[in-house]
Amino acid sequence: MKYRKLGSSDMQVSELGLGCMSLPTDLQQAKYMIDAAFDAGINFFDTADLYNKGQNEIIVGDVLRKKRNDVFISTKVGNVWNDSEDSWSWDSSKQHIKAGVKKSLTRLGTDYIDLYQLHGGTIEDNFDEITDVFEELKREGTIRAYGISSIRPNTIQKIMKFGHPTAVMMQYSALDRRPEEWFEFIQQHGASVISRGTIAKGLLTSNWKNKLKNEGFLDYSQQELELLLNSLQQSTDHPLNAALSYNLNTPAVSSVIVGASKIEQLYETIDAYHHPADEETLRTWRHLTKENKYTTHREL
């Protein structure tokens, strides 16, 4: 496993990070998967207070407690479950962030969080206040760094204007190249990208025909998508390997977050990471796929 610097921080995170949202809710099964990831060299684990109404944080914290000094834990804040726990609302206030971090620390069983991310946001949010509380949490040692999980360029611009985030988590893949336009901007502000959605809902795997639905994907029509995926498959026998390599081929990306609900999926992804696609395949993928861009939530 290789490691990359997370933005302007001193953290060296694994090129593959484990997205914990899909972990089994059974503690022993989750432990098996997290231990397997750790044994493979993965040291970056991403969760959120929203996942399983906080139970995901409890599981992640319990499994990683004895490994705490050797791993980096990322969690998120901003979403609030309603009383009936069937939906949630948004709260980016200073009061909620300060209360939320305390609850996450308790659930994770740790006294600090390596990366604390705003879990969304809009330009209407008070980013002066948001970054102020994040900086306060940094100074007191409650968090080591902060960032944002967002696909809204104007929101990313706004947090960069008021604060000094270390990371931006974005949906990014060969089928969703919208973030590429913003990579230089993010790096110039001392942050790096954490990518999610790398396999585009399974479309960038050898199982893509079973994942293909009677609809397109972003600005690809159904017909375009099917023709493209056939072409991508002709360029390589291992589309999963190419999907991971595509994202890691840019220095803006520090870590590719991968999820798994079964140990077999995790092992398959780790194996694909260790057998990267060659440059010719990546050039073909860049040539065949659209350089799509965000059409909404753009400049302030």
N, C-alpha and C positions, 0 to 999 in steps of 0.2 A: 504494500500500500504506500502511495506517495502522499505527501502533505503539502498544503499551501497556506500562506499567510492570510488571515482573515482581515481584509482591509488594512487599516492603520494600526490594528491591535498587535499584541505580541503572541497571539494564539496561532498555532500551526494545526490546522484542521485537516482531517483525512479527505482525499478527493471524493470518496463516497461517504455520505452521511446517511444515517438511518432515520427515516421519517417514521415516527412511532405511532401515528394515528391509526394504522391498520393492524397493529399488534393484537394478538389474542387477548381477551380480557382475563383469561386464566393465568394466574401469576407464574406457574411453573412453565407453561408453554411460552409465555412472553420471555421468561428468563432464558430459556433454551435459545431463543432467537437473538436476544441481545448479547448473550455470551458468545454465540457463534459470530456475530458481527464484530465484537471486540477482539476475538481470537484472530479474525481476518485482518485486523489492523484498523478497523473503523473506530475513531475516537470522538465522533461528532454525532450527537443524538438530539433530534428535534421533536418537541411536543408542543402542547398549548393547553391553557386552562379550559378551553372550550371542548377538547376531545373527551368524550365519555363523561362529560360533566365533572371533570377533574380527576377521574379515576385513572386516566392515562398517565398523568403526572405522578400519581401515587405509585403505579407499577414501575415506571421508569426510575423514579427515585429509589425505590426499594431494591431493584436489581443492581443499580449502579452505585449503591452506597459504599461498598467495599472497594470500588474502582474510582472513587470520586476524584482523586488527585491525578488520574490518568486519562480523564475524559472531559469533554466540553459539552455542557447541557444548554440547549436553547429552548426557551418557551415564549409564550405570547400572551398579550393582554389587550382588552378592549371590548370583548363580547361578553354580554351578561345574560345568563339564562333567566327566563321569567319564572314566576312562582310555580306554574304548572309544568315547567321544564320541557315544553314541547316546541319552544322557539326562543330566540334570543334578540336582544337589542344592543345598540352601540353606545358605549360610554368611554370617551377618551379624556375625561376630566382628571385633574391632578389627584383629586380625592380617590377616584376609582383605581388609578394606577398604583398609588401608594398602598391602598388596601389590597389590590390584586397581587402585588408582588409578595406581600406577607403571606397570603394564602398559598401562593405557588411555592414559596420557600418551605412552608409547613408540609405541603403535600409531597414535595420532592425530598424532604428530609435533609436539606442542605442549608448552609448559612450564606450562600452566594449563588448567583446565576451567571453563567458565562456570557450568554447573549440573550438580551430581553428585547422582544420585538413587538412593535405596535401591529396588531393583527387586522390590518386594513386601514381605513381612514378616508376622509374626503378633504377637499380644500377648505371646507367650512370649519374643520376642526381648528382648535387653538393650538397651533404648533409652537408658538412661543412658550405656552404653558407646558405642553407635552415634553418638549426638549429640555425645559427647565427642570422638570421633575426627574427625567432620565439622567441628566447631568448630576443632579443631587444624589440620586441612587448610586451613581458611579463614584462620586467623591466619598461617600460613606462606606463603600466596599460591598454594597448589597448586590450590585451587578458589575461585571467587568466591562461590558460593552452593550450598546443598544443598536437597534436597527428597525426596519419596517418590512412587513410582508405586504406587497402591493403590486398591482399591475396598472396603476394610474400614474402616468408620468408627472402630471401637475402636482399630485400629492407627494411623490418622491422629490420633486423640485422644492416643494415647500419645506419638508423636513430638513433637506440639505441647506436651505436658506437660514433656518433658525438654529440648527444644531450640528453635531458632528457624528452622525451614525456611522457604524462600522460595516454594516451589511444591508443589502436589499435582497429580500427573497422574492423571486419572480418566476412565474410560469414560463418556461423556456424549453424549446425543442426544435428539431429541424422542421417541424410543421408549424411551429409558432415562433417565428424569428423576430417578432415585434420588439423584444428587449434590446436587440443588437444596436439599434439606433441610439440607445441611451448608455451603452457600456462605457464609452469614453467619459461622459459626464459623471457617471457614478464613480469611476476611478479617480478622476480629477478632484473629487471631494473626499478622497481618502477612504472610500468604501469599496467593497467587492460584492459580487453577485453570488447568492446561493440559489441554485436552480431547483425547481420542482416541476412535475409534469413532464419529465424527460422523455418518457415513452409514449406521450400523447394518448393516454387512456388505452394503451396496449396496441395502438396502431403501428408503432415502430418496433414491433416484435415479429417473430415468425408466425405468431398466431393472429396476425392482423385481419385475415379474412373472417374469422369468428368475431372480431371486435367491430368490424365494419357494419354500420347501421344504415338505415334508409335516410340518411341525412349527410351533409357535408361536415367540414371541420373548419371553424373560423371562416376565412374567405375562400376556401376550397368548396366547390360544388361536389355533390355526390359522385358525378362522373369524373371530375378532375381528380378527386381523391383516390378513386379506384385505379385510374390510369397511373397516377403518380406512385402509389404504393407498389404496383406491379413493377414499375421501372426501378424503384429503390431496391426491391427484392432481387432484381436481375443484376444489380451492381454488387451484391454481397450475399453470401449464404448465412450471414449472422447480423441481421438488422439491429438486434439489441446491442451488440458490441459497437456498431456504428453510431447508434443513438447516444450512448454514453460518451463515446469518443468525440462526437460532434460538439457536445456541450463543454467538454474538458479541453477542447482545442483552442479555446480563447482564454487569455490570461485574466480576463475580467472575472471569470468564474472561479471561486475558491473551492466550492464543494457542490456536488450533485446529490441532492436528497433523493433517496430511493425508498420506497415503501414495500412491505411484504406482509402478507397475512399467514403465509406458510413458509416453513424453513426451506422447502425446495425452491421457492421463488428467490429467496435471499441467496442461496448457493448459486443459482443460475446467474444472478446479477453480478455476484462477486467474480465468478468465472469469466463472464463477459468483460468485466473491467480489466481483468488480467490478460485479455487477448484483444487489444485495441484494433480498430480498423486502420488500414493504411491510408496514406495521404491521398492516393488516387481515388479511393472510395469516398473520402470526405469531400474532395473537390467535386466529384459527381453529385453528391447530395446537395452541396451548395448551389451547383448549377441547376439542378432539377427543381429545387424547392423555391417558393416565393420569398422574396425579401419583404414580407408583409410588415406593416407599421400600425401602431395604435392610431385609430381614427377619432377617438373620443378621449376626454380627460387629458388634453394636451396642455401646451404652455399656459401659464397664468396670464 
